Amino acid sequence: MASDSEVLKFYQANIHEKRPAAFFFRILPLGLFIVFLALLGLGIFRYLDLLLVICAVLNISIWLFMVAMAMFGIMGARTAAARLQEGVCSEIDSSNQRMEGQDPVTHCVVIANYQEDEEILAQTVRALAEAEGSDHIRVVLAMEEREGAKAKEKAKNLKERFGKHFQSFMASYHPTDLVVEHLDGTQNNEVKGKASNVRWGVAKAYEDIQNDASRDPENCVLTVLDADCIFHPQYFAHVTQEFCTMRETAGEQHQWTMWQAPQLPYRNYYQSPIPSRVWGYISSVYEFGGVSSLLNGGHHMVFSAYSVSLKLAVNADLWDGDIIAEDHHAYLKCFFYSTYVSAKEELEKLKNGEPSEGCKPRLRVRPVMLPVKSTSVQSSEGYWASWKERWEQAKRHCQGVAEMCYAMLATWDIVCSIPWRLYNVQFLSLLLRANFRMIVMHFIPLTQSLALGLLTLYWLFHHRRVPRCPEKIAFATAESDMLLCGLAGAWALTWPVLIPFFLIAASNFLMIVYVFVRPGLSPALAPVKLTQWHKEDGGVPPTWGHRSLTVCWLVLVDCIIWVGPVMAVYGILPELLAYWNVALRGNSFEYITAAKLVEKQDPVSSYGTMDSSKEHSKTAIH
């Protein structure tokens, strides 16, 4: 335990450090999984009750989580639809970008990209140019130096086409030979990917703002996005209004806030292959539901495209160069940095003999119910190539388990650094929620699937029955064995299984219809001149004259038939590989980008990319 006068900079913890704690937490996911397998084996061969209890606890956990996220997704879709219907921010004076008596707010937008097709970058930049108050936006194309002259040519062309719409337009070129320094004095090379690129791009953007005497970095909001993300034209006006309101009424809370809009990967919905659509259903429920839960006091991390105070981003040094899951790491590092600052302040109070209420991290995530539109993996090389590239994307997403290791390592450093007198219920609750969120993402779904799968094999091996469990459906009983068997999935308790699948289908149907199908068709939801955001309709053709019917049958078929098999392959296997890689190599990982089709195809003849061709398609890299 550190003394009362010092606090370790635990937010800068890194799983690549050489100290024993870093090594322990790096191998922890794999170690926990091995222990889990041992417990399952013990349950199968010796203590059946242990197997049933494990299955029951995991089934209940994943059921409650998925039902809650799907329900929040339904509520969020309806909330977003209502705000789109109302014109959302029509009352915001976004052209002035200030509230009375306050300095103007500048938005710095960093677009991470590498070998992107110029047209998809143009669509993204065009959407920014169509945003309310675009003359207060500074665009930074975060490019890679290794792309060579082609990157500079694209930056030049885009600046000529769109530069006049923004306050400034620049490009950064991330070098390839940088290293990352750790708390213990060790170093390692950066990992090629979004995080290291964004880190360099933000640094250059900050330098540019500092050199502009007319701009104050403290009145700047930083937004990070992928090259295929299309923001709603009112998004920045909405963030501006909240930033200004907090600046006027909530002290410094505007400097401790991140903003997240739900993101839907359905720009190419109808043409995307089955694995991409199925992943879209799961991730959309998680992201849309998570953002919506923030309206009701829930907890959620930022994802893919998000905004944060530039001052907080710079002070916390949010993006480490040797990570993969840049978005979740940014949230966790913000949270731990706010914990660090609070602990320092409270220790100073104690040192001066003042009363202390304990450590209270100030980071908050604010929902913006104006969905961001992005694309799913779809290769121009043909149908099966899309399945392969979706596999590469799944491996990269699962590598995010390293952030579970980082969260636990930082938490360990907190325990070793912050005196116990600073702990309180609020602080402990926030700390547990930050860690539990990563466990829910990267451990519980995998273990629940395997446990239920092994119980199914056990059931088949014993002639389709589990000893001591009933063979027929029963919905209620006073016998404890009956209840335990039912919760474990040892007999056909059908309706609880159908509930989450139905809710996932219903929430995605509403999301696609409200956000993609309706805005481009209804005059009440679209401006006189359709913006890039409104034009993105998912490429859905009508069935019997109604596009919503097409969405309905496609979502139902995918959820009933494909969700289980696809997630077994694209969820379980890459997660296991990620456990192994993180334990042995940390974040040393070959960052393979996934192709995204840009060019519009005939929706009738190009369902599921079956008819996509290399000669007539363009791709974007995500």
N, C-alpha and C positions, 0 to 999 in steps of 0.2 A: 504494500500500500504506500502510495506516494505521500509526502508530507502535505500539510494543509496549504503550503505556500506554492506548490507546484502541481501542474496537471500535464500529463503526457499528451502530446498531440495525437490522440488515438484516431482521429478522423483521417490521418495520413497513413494508417496501418496498411500493409500490403502483404498478400499471401506469398509473395516471392522472397520475402525476407529470410535470412538464414537462422533466425532465432527459433528455438524449439516450439514456441507457441504458434508461430506462423505455419510451421510444418505440420503440427498437430491438427490445426483447423483446416488445412488444405486436404488432408487425408480423411477428415471426419466423415464427409458424406459416404465415401466408399466403406469406411469402417462401420458406420451405422447400418449400411445396407448388408454387409456381411453378418453382423449381429442379427439383423432382421431375418435373414435366410436361415440362420441357425435356430432361431426361435420357431420359424415355420417348420423346420425339420423336426424339432422336438415335439411340436404339436401334432404333426402327421404320424410319427412313429411311436409316441409315448403318451402324450397328454392332449387328447382331443379337445378338451375344454380350452386349452391355451390357443389352439388354432381358431376355434370359434370366437373367442374373445377378441383376438387380433382382427379377424375379419369383420366382426361386428363394430368395433371401434372405428376402423378405417372406413367401412361402408357408411356409417353415420356421419363421419367427418366430411367425406367427399360429397355425400348426398346433400347435407345442409349447405355446404359451400356452393355447389352448383345451382341448387334451387335458389339460394339467396342472390347469387350473381345474375341468374336468368330473370328473377323477379325485378331486381334493380335495373336490368337491361330493358325490360318492358316499360317500366316507369320512366327510365331515361329517354327511350325512344319517343314516348308520348310527350315528355317535357321538351325535347328538341323540336318535335313537330309543332308544338304550340308556339314556341319562340320563333320558329321560321314563319309560321302563319301570321304572327303579330308583327313581323318585320324586325324583331329582336331589338336592335339598338337604334331604332329610328329617332329616338329622343337624344342620342348622344351627339354632341357637337364635336365630331371627330376631325373636322377640318382644321380646328384650332389646336387640338391635342393638348388642351390644358383646362383646368378649372379656374375659376376666378381667383386672381391673386397668386397663382402658382406658376412655376416654370414649366415649359413644355416638356412632354415625354417623347423620347426618341426610342425607336425600336431598331435593334440591331439583329438582323436575320442571317444566320449562318447555315448555308446549304451544303451539307457534306456530300461529296460525290467523287467517284473514281471511274473513269472510262464510261461515263454516262453518254447516252445518245443526246445530241444537242436539242432535239425536238422535245424530249421529256423535260429537260431543264427549262426550255422555253415555256412550256406549259406551266411549270411551277412558278417561274418568275412572272409570267403573265398574270397568274392568279394574285400574286403579291402586288402587281401594278394596279390591279382592279380593286384592291382593298381600300376601304375608307381611310383617308389620311396617309396614303402611300408616300406623300412628299416628306413625311417624317420617318421613313424607313430607310435604314442603311443596309444594303445587301452585301453579303460576303460569300463568294463562291469558294468554299473550302476544298481545294483541289490537291492532288498529289503530284509532287515534283517528278516522280517516276513516269508519269503519263507523257511527259515531254512537250513538244511543240503543239500537239493537238489540244492539250488543255488550255494553253494560252490563246489559241485560235478561237476556241469555243467561248472563252471569257470575253475576248475582244468582240466577237459577233453579238453576244448577248448584251453587252454593255451598249453597243451601237443601237440595238433594237429597243432596249427597255430602260437604259440608264436615265433618260430624261424624266422618268416617272418617279424617281426616288431622290432622297436627300443625297445619297452617294452610292456608288456601285464599284466594288473592288473584288479582286481575287487574291487568295493566299495559296501558296504552294508548299505543301508539307514535305520537308526533307526526309530522306530514308535512313539516316545514320544517327538518329538521336537516341539517348539513353535516359533511363528513369532512375532517380536516386531514392533510396528508401530510408526509413527512420533509423535503421541499424547501420547505415553507412554503406550498404551494398548497392550495386547497380545491376541493371540488365537492359537489354535493348528493347526499344519500343516494339509493340505488336502492330503489324500493318492492319489497319482497319479504321472504323468510324471514330473510335475514341481518340486515337492519337491524331487523326486529321482534325477533329473538332478542337482538340486542345491547342493545336497550332493556329487554327483559324480564329479562335476566340482571342488568343494573345495578340494577333495582328489587328483584329478589330478594335481591341481595347487601346492599342497604341494609336490607331487612327483617330479614335474619339478623343484621346488625351491631347493629340496635336491640334484638335479643332477647338479653338478658344471659345467658340460660341456654344459648345456643348458640355454639359456636366455629366460625367459617368454615373453619378448617383441618381440621375433622372433618366437612366437608360434601362430598358427591358431587353434582355437577350432571348432570342428564340432560336432553337436548334431543330432542324428538320432534315428528313431524307429527301433525295432528289425527286421522288414521285409523290410527295405530299402536297395536296391542294387544300389551302386554308379557305374558310368561308370569308367573304369580303368584309364582314363585320367583326371578325375575331380580334384584330388589333385594337379596334375602337373599344371593344368590350374590356379588354385587358387594361387599356389606358384609363378608362373610367374607374375601374377598381383600384388601380395603382394610385390615381389621384385622390380618390375617396379615402383610402387608407393613409396616404401621406398627410391628409388634412385632419383625420379624426382618430387614427390608431397609432400615433407615435411613429415608430420605425418598422411597423409590421410589413409595410410594402417592400422593405429590404430583406424580409425573411419569408417571402412567398414564392411559390412556384405555381404556374397555371398549366392545366391540362385539359385539352378537348378530347372527347372520345374519338378514336380513329377506326375507320372501317376500310378494310382492304378489298373493296368491291368495285373499283373503277373498271375492271375487266371481269366482272362477276360471271357472266354467262359463258365467256370463252375460256375461263381458267379451268385447269384440270381438277379432277376429283380431290387429290390430296391437298391442293391449295384451297379449294372451297371449304373442305371440311375443317382445315386449320383455321380458316377465316371465321367459321361458326364459333369455334371454341375461343379463339382469341378475342373475337368481338364481344361475346358474352362477358368474358373476363374484363376487358377494357371498358366497354360501354357500361357494364354493370358496376365496375369499380368506380368509375368517374361519377356515375349517378349516385352511388352510395355516399359520396362526399356531401351531397345535398342533405343527407340525413345523419350526419355525424360519423360516417364510416371512415375507413382507412384505405388509401390507395397510393401507389407510387406512380411517378411520371413514366411515360412510355413513348419512345420513338420521336415524336414531335411535341415539344413543350417549351414553356417560357419560364424565365427566372430573372430576378434582379441581376443586372450586370455586376453590381458591387458584390453581391453574395457569390456569384460565380467566380469572380477574381479572388476574393478573400479566401474562399474555401478551396481554391484550385481544383475545381470540380472534376476535371477529366484527366485521369491518369493515362499515361501512354501505353501501359501494358495490361489493359483490360479488354474484354470483348463486349459485355453488356453495358454499353456506355450510359444508357438511360437509367437503368436501375442503380448503377453505381453512382450516378450524379445525385439521385434522390437520397441514397443512403449516406453519401458523403456530406450532403447538405444537412441531413438530420444530425449526424455525428458532429459536424462543425458547430451547429447551433447548440448542441449539448456542451461542447467544449467551451464556447463563449459564455454560456450561462454559468457553468461551473466556475470559470475564472472570476466572473462578476460576484458570485455568491461567496467565494473564498475571500475576495477582497473585502466584502462586507464583514465577514467574521474577523478578519485581521484588524479591521478598524473598530471592532466592538459593536457593530450594528447587527440587528436581528436579521436572520435569513429564513426564507420560506423554502429553501432547497432548490435543487436544479430543475429548471423548467425550460426545455427546448422550445424555441419559438417558431420553428419551421412549420408552415402550413401549405397544403396543396389546395388550390381553389379550382373548382370545376368550371369549365366554359362549355355550355351545352350547345355548341356549334360544331358539329362533327367535321373532322379532317378526313379527306378522301385519299386513299392510297391504292396501290395495285397488289395483286397476288402474283406468286411465281408462275410464269408462263414462258416457256422457251420457244424460240423461233426454229429450233432444230427438229421439232416434231413432238408428238404426243408423249412418248415415253421419256424423251429428254426432259420434259417438264417434271415428271415424277422423280427423276434423278436429281434435278436441281432443287426441287423441294426438299429432298433428303439432305442436301448440303445446307440448306437454310435451317432445317430442323436441328442439325448438329450444332450450328452456330447459336441458335436460340438456347439449346440445352446447356451450352457452355456457360450460360448465365448462372449455373449452380455455383460457380466461383464466387458470386456475390453473396451467396449464403455463407460461404467460408469467410469472406471479408466482414460481413455483419457480425459474425460470431467472434472473430478476432478482435474487432473494434470494441465489442461488448466486453470481452475479457480484459482488454486494456483499460476500459472504463472502471471495471471492478478493481483493478490494480492501481488505479490512479485517483479516482474521486473518493473522498472521505465519506464514510457511511452517513454522517450527519446531514449530507446534502441529498440523500435519497428521500423520495416521497412517492405517494401512490400514483400521481400523474406521470412522474418520470419513469417509474417502473412499468406502468401500463404502456407508455409509448415505446419503451425499449423492447418489451415483449412483442408488441405488435409489429415492429420493424423486423424482428427476427422471425416471427411466426409467419409473416407474409411470404418470406422466401422458402420456408419449409412447406407451406401449402402449395407453392408453385413447383418445387423441384423434388419433393420427397413423398408427400402423401399420395398424389395420383399414381406414382410408380408403384409404391408398396401396396396400395389398395388393389391395383390391377393384378399384381402377381399373387397376392394372398387369395383373392377370389378365384383366380385361375387355378391355383393349386388345390383349393377346396373343390372346384369342379372336377379336376382329375381324380381327387380322392373319392368323390361321389360316383364317378364312372367306374373306378376300379372296384368299388364295393357294390357293384350291380345296381347303380343308380339310387343309392340311398346312403345316408350318413347315420351310423349307429347312434341310437338314442334320439334321433330327430324324426319328425313325422314325414310321411310320404305324400300327404295330401295338403292342399292349400287350406290354411286357417288364418283368419284375420285377427283374431283376438283370443287369448287364453290366459288363464291364471298360473299355468305351469311355467316355471322359470326356464326350463330346458326348451320349451316351445318358443318362448320369446327370444332366447339367445340364438337358437337355430334360425329363426326368421330373420333377425338382424344380421346374422352372419351370411345369409344367402344360401343356407343349406336346403331350403325348400322353396317352392315356387311362389314367392310373395310378389306377384307380378306388378300390381299397381304402383308401388313406390318406385320401381325401376322406370316405369313409363312417365312418371311425373317430370323428372329432370329433362328427359329427351323431348317431351312435349313443350316444356318451357323454353328450352334452347331453340327449338324450331320456331316457336311463336315469337320470341324476342328477335331472332334474326329476320324473320319475315317483316316485322314492324320496322326494324332498322333499315332494311333495304328499300322498302316501299316509301317510308317517310323521308329518307335522306337522299335516295337515288332516283326512284321512279317519279315521285310527285313533284319535286321542285322544278324540273324542267318542263312540266306539262301544265301546271296550274298557274294562271296569271296571279293568283293571290300569294303564291309562294316564290315567284320569280320576278326580277325586275323587267322593265320593258326590253332591255338588251341583256340577253343571258350572259352571265359571267362564266369564266372557266369552271368555277365550282358548280354552277347550275347545269352546265352542259354534261358533266360526268354522270351518266345515268346507268352505268353498269352493263350497257349493251344488251339489255333484256328485250327480246321480241315479244309481241302480244300473243296470247292464247285466247282464241275466240274474241279478239278485240280488246283484251285486257292484259296488260303487262303484269299486274299484281297476281293474276292466276298463274302465270309462268313462274313467278317467284314462289308462289305457294306450293305447287307440285314439286318444283326442284328442291326446295328446302326440305319438304317432307321425305322425299325419296333419299336424299343425302343423309338426313338424320336417322332414318329408320334402317337403312342398309349399310351406309359407309362409315359413319362416325366411329363405331367400335373397331372394325378391322383397320382402318387408316390410322387411328390413334395408337393401336397396338404396335404398328410398325414404325410410325413417325413420332411416337411419343416415348415408348418404353426403350427401344433399342438405342436411339441417340442419347437418351438420358443416362443409360448405363455406360456408354462410351465417354460421356462427359465426366462421370464420376471417376473413371479410370484416368482420363487425361489430366484432370485437375490434380488428382493425387500425385501423379508422376511428373507432370510438366507445368502445372499451374495454368496460366493463360497462354502458354506457348502453343499457338494454334494457327493452322493454315486458314486464313480468312478468305473463303471462296464466296464470291458474290453470286447472287441469284438473278436470272434474267427475268425481265418484265416486258411484255409486249406493249407498245405504244400505239401503233397504227390501228385505227378502227377496222374491224372485219365485218363481213356480212354475218349478222347474228344467226341467221337461219342455217347457214352452211358451215359455220365454224364453231359449233357447240363443243366445249371441252378441248379446244385446240386440235381436234382431230384433223382439220384441214389447213392448219397454219403452215406456212411455207417460209423457208429461209429467204427466198428471193423477194417476197412481198411483205416482209415484216421487219420492223425495227425493234430493237430491244433497249431496255434500260437496265442498269445494274444497281441492285439494292444490297 
